[in-house]
Amino acid sequence: MTIPRRILGKTGVEVTALGLGGVCWNLADSDGAAVEVVHRAIDRGITYLDTASSYKESERRLGVALRERDRSGLFIASKCIKRSGDELKREIEDSFERLGIDVIDLMQVHAIDEEENLDEVLGSDGALRVIEAYRAAGKIRFVGLTGHTAPAQFQRMVGEYDFDTILNPAGPVNVVWNDFVSTSIAAARQRGMGVIGMKVMAVGEVPATDRALHLRYAMSQSDVAIVGMDTVEHVEDHVRVAEHYAPLDPDEERTVMARALELVPAVKKKLWWLPEQRVAS
């Protein structure tokens, strides 16, 4: 069995429908443990590797693993949090240094959840112009946008620039609470953008018994669903589900949505720092 592969929207690149999320292995006890997770994911067939400059040790640890492997066939996606100018250029250069690679496949403008942020990144010295310069130089292949909290607003944002990809929550908990699937993800698909799904396991609140259903659902809503995995056991568990992927049948979907609704209070408590008007549907 192998993990299904899909074309990531207008990028035209084929990636695995399961991606390795980078926010977790930065929490591993040591570089060795984190690198082992990356190696296991690649050995098990995962080609989409997600990271970000803001994920503490994530880029550096991924770079350690990549130096020990043939990079061909892998798709490296990172994210930048600065919005413009020299600060952003330094951030991107630091990403290249930590990753130890010459080309980043996808650079995503990260956590755009307010229109003011988008106005800044669209400016003459904004993030998109900076990334375009790197792309013209052959250093970055594609540009994406990520957002976590405001689906209706993000839907408008995807119409403001010809992004190659978007990254949005795509798990069942978000669908019953803060739905990106029927809003921004649907709008992005109409524009041919690649769709990357996150928050599959609802910030760790999904019980082990339901994880397979949540992953299968997210895989059905996105080209690639990224899941944080901080142990090789987590890698094996998620790869097994992906290898046997099938869309949820109607009974399974009703079941997972009902259980997802029960998780919303706990997820809201974990995300207490998000303004309620940005997260409530």
C-alpha positions in Angstrom: 0.0 0.0 0.0 1.1 3.6 -0.7 -0.1 7.0 0.3 -2.3 8.5 -2.4 -0.7 11.3 -4.4 -2.4 14.4 -5.7 -1.7 17.4 -7.8 -1.3 20.5 -5.6 -3.5 22.8 -7.6 -2.0 25.1 -10.1 1.6 24.3 -9.0 1.2 21.1 -11.1 3.4 19.3 -8.5 2.3 15.8 -7.3 2.5 15.4 -3.5 1.3 12.9 -1.0 -2.2 13.5 0.4 -0.7 13.3 3.9 2.0 15.8 4.9 4.3 16.0 7.8 3.4 19.0 10.0 6.4 20.8 11.4 5.0 22.5 14.4 5.3 19.3 16.5 8.8 17.9 15.9 10.2 21.1 17.2 8.8 20.0 20.5 10.8 16.7 20.5 13.2 16.1 23.3 16.3 16.3 21.1 17.5 16.9 17.6 18.0 13.2 17.2 14.3 12.4 18.1 13.0 15.1 15.7 15.3 14.0 12.9 14.2 10.4 13.4 10.5 11.5 12.9 11.4 13.3 9.6 13.4 10.3 8.3 10.6 7.9 9.2 8.0 10.0 7.4 10.1 10.2 4.3 10.9 6.5 4.5 7.2 5.7 4.7 6.5 7.8 1.5 5.5 11.2 2.8 6.8 13.9 0.3 5.2 17.1 1.7 7.2 18.5 4.6 5.7 21.5 6.4 7.7 24.0 8.5 7.8 27.7 9.4 10.3 30.2 10.6 8.1 30.8 13.7 8.1 27.1 14.7 11.2 27.5 16.9 13.5 24.6 16.1 11.5 23.2 13.3 13.3 24.6 10.3 16.8 23.8 11.7 15.9 20.3 12.6 14.4 19.7 9.2 17.6 21.0 7.7 19.6 18.5 9.8 17.5 15.7 8.4 17.6 16.9 4.8 21.4 17.1 4.8 21.4 13.3 5.3 19.0 12.5 2.4 18.5 12.8 -1.3 16.0 15.7 -1.6 14.6 14.7 -5.0 10.9 14.1 -4.9 10.4 16.0 -1.6 8.3 19.2 -1.4 9.5 21.7 1.2 7.0 24.3 2.4 7.8 27.0 4.9 6.1 30.2 6.1 7.1 33.8 6.8 5.5 35.9 9.5 7.1 39.3 8.7 5.0 41.4 6.4 7.4 43.6 4.5 10.8 45.0 3.8 14.2 44.1 5.1 12.9 42.3 8.2 11.1 39.9 5.8 14.2 39.4 3.7 16.2 38.6 6.7 13.6 36.1 7.8 13.6 34.3 4.5 17.4 34.3 4.4 17.4 32.7 7.8 15.0 30.1 6.6 17.4 29.2 3.8 20.3 29.0 6.2 18.4 26.8 8.8 17.0 24.5 6.1 20.4 24.3 4.3 18.8 24.2 0.9 19.1 26.4 -2.2 15.4 26.4 -3.2 12.2 26.4 -1.1 9.3 24.9 -3.0 6.6 26.9 -1.3 6.8 30.1 0.8 3.6 31.0 2.5 2.7 34.4 3.9 1.7 33.2 7.4 -1.4 33.8 9.5 -3.1 36.5 7.5 -6.3 36.9 9.5 -6.9 40.6 9.2 -7.4 42.8 6.1 -4.8 45.2 7.4 -2.2 42.5 7.2 -3.2 41.7 3.7 -3.0 45.4 2.7 0.6 45.4 4.0 1.7 42.3 2.3 0.2 43.6 -1.0 2.1 46.8 -0.8 5.1 47.9 -2.9 7.6 46.7 -0.3 5.2 44.0 1.0 5.8 40.2 1.5 4.4 39.3 -1.9 6.7 41.6 -3.8 9.7 40.2 -1.8 8.7 36.6 -2.5 8.2 37.4 -6.2 11.8 38.6 -6.3 13.0 35.4 -4.8 10.8 33.5 -7.3 12.2 35.4 -10.2 15.7 34.5 -9.0 14.7 30.8 -8.9 15.0 30.6 -5.1 11.3 30.1 -4.3 9.0 28.1 -6.6 5.5 29.0 -5.4 3.7 31.4 -3.1 0.9 30.6 -0.7 -1.3 32.2 2.0 -2.3 30.8 5.4 -5.1 31.8 7.7 -6.6 30.3 10.9 -9.5 32.3 12.3 -11.7 34.2 9.8 -13.1 32.1 7.0 -15.4 34.6 5.4 -12.7 37.3 5.4 -10.1 34.8 4.1 -12.5 34.0 1.3 -12.2 37.6 0.2 -8.5 37.5 0.5 -8.0 34.7 -1.9 -9.5 36.9 -4.6 -6.9 39.6 -4.1 -3.8 37.8 -5.5 -3.1 34.9 -7.7 -1.8 32.6 -4.9 -0.6 29.1 -5.9 -1.9 27.6 -2.6 -3.8 28.3 0.5 -3.5 26.7 4.0 -6.6 26.6 6.1 -8.2 24.5 8.9 -9.9 21.5 7.3 -10.7 19.1 10.1 -14.3 18.2 11.3 -14.0 20.4 14.4 -13.5 23.5 12.3 -16.3 22.6 9.9 -18.9 22.5 12.7 -17.5 25.6 14.4 -15.4 27.8 12.1 -16.0 26.5 8.6 -13.3 27.2 6.0 -14.3 24.2 3.8 -17.5 25.7 2.3 -16.0 29.3 2.2 -12.4 30.0 1.5 -11.4 26.5 0.4 -14.3 26.4 -2.0 -13.3 29.8 -3.4 -9.6 28.7 -3.7 -10.6 25.6 -5.7 -12.6 27.8 -8.1 -9.4 29.7 -8.8 -7.3 26.6 -9.2 -5.3 27.1 -6.1 -3.8 24.1 -4.3 -5.5 23.4 -1.0 -3.5 22.4 2.1 -5.6 21.4 5.2 -4.4 21.9 8.8 -5.8 21.6 12.3 -6.8 18.1 11.5 -6.6 16.9 15.1 -8.1 20.1 16.6 -5.0 21.1 18.6 -4.6 17.6 20.0 -8.2 17.3 21.3 -9.2 14.5 19.0 -9.2 11.2 20.9 -7.2 8.3 19.5 -10.4 6.4 18.6 -11.5 9.1 16.2 -8.2 10.2 14.6 -8.6 8.0 11.6 -12.0 9.5 10.8 -10.7 13.0 11.2 -7.7 12.4 9.0 -9.8 10.7 6.3 -12.3 13.7 6.4 -9.5 16.3 6.1 -7.9 14.3 3.2 -11.2 14.5 1.4 -11.3 18.3 1.7 -7.7 19.1 0.7 -5.0 18.2 -1.8 -2.7 17.5 1.2 -3.7 17.3 4.9 -0.8 18.1 7.2 -0.7 16.5 10.6 1.8 17.3 13.4 3.7 14.1 14.3 6.3 14.2 17.1 7.1 10.4 17.3 7.8 7.6 14.9 4.7 5.9 16.3 2.5 8.9 15.3 4.0 8.7 11.8 3.2 5.0 11.5 -0.4 5.5 12.8 -1.2 8.3 10.3 0.5 6.7 7.4 -1.5 3.5 7.9 -4.7 5.5 7.7 -3.5 7.4 4.6 -2.5 4.2 2.8 -6.1 2.8 3.3 -7.8 6.2 2.6 -11.4 6.2 1.5 -13.9 9.1 1.9 -16.2 8.9 4.8 -19.6 7.3 4.1 -22.7 9.2 5.2 -22.9 7.4 8.6 -19.3 7.9 9.3 -19.6 11.6 8.5 -22.6 12.1 10.7 -20.8 10.3 13.5 -17.6 12.3 13.3 -19.4 15.6 13.0 -21.5 14.9 16.1 -18.3 14.0 18.0 -16.5 17.0 16.7 -19.2 19.3 18.0 -18.6 17.9 21.5 -14.9 18.9 21.2 -15.5 22.6 20.4 -15.6 23.9 24.0 -12.2 22.3 24.7 -10.7 23.6 21.5 -12.0 27.1 22.2 -10.5 26.9 25.7 -7.1 26.1 24.2 -7.5 29.0 21.7 -8.5 31.5 24.3 -6.1 34.1 22.9 -8.1 34.3 19.6 -10.7 37.1 19.6 -14.1 35.5 19.6 -15.4 37.4 16.6 -12.5 35.9 14.6 -13.3 32.3 15.5 -17.0 32.0 16.0 -19.1 31.0 13.0 
